[in-house]
Amino acid sequence: MDWINYFHQTGSLCPAIGKPVITLLAMILVLNTGKYALGSQDWWLLFAAFACMLPADILMSVVVVSPSLSVGSSVFMIGGALSIMAHIFLIIRISRGCRISRVFGKGTCSRNCGCRS
């Protein structure tokens, strides 16, 4: 939605406020349920991803709403770098249960199902 706002110059605050709020709510869910449903390494990887995602969403939304900032500004680039870091944390978390992760190290199954991954 931010991009629609940016390209069509609608000036709507809904995406700029909604995107960080949704990320914050998802982060709260992970923080609360993660203690009981996830392994500690999974929890930390998700926490790190959301700790990067929330400021990225805020920074990228500010750029779209602010007329004085552009997508080439340092604010947007910092948001982009944080977004890339968040995705790296998520990729690491997801790949831990995949057999291909054995190439990079021992894969660990988070389901405790007895498989050899």
Secondary structure, DSSP 8 states (H G I E B T S, - for coil): -HHHHHHHT---SHHHHHHHHHHHHHHHHHHHHHHHHS-HHHHHHHHHHHHHHHHHHHHHHHHHH-TT--TTSHHHHHHHHHHHHHHHHHHHHHHTTSGGGGGTS----TT-S----
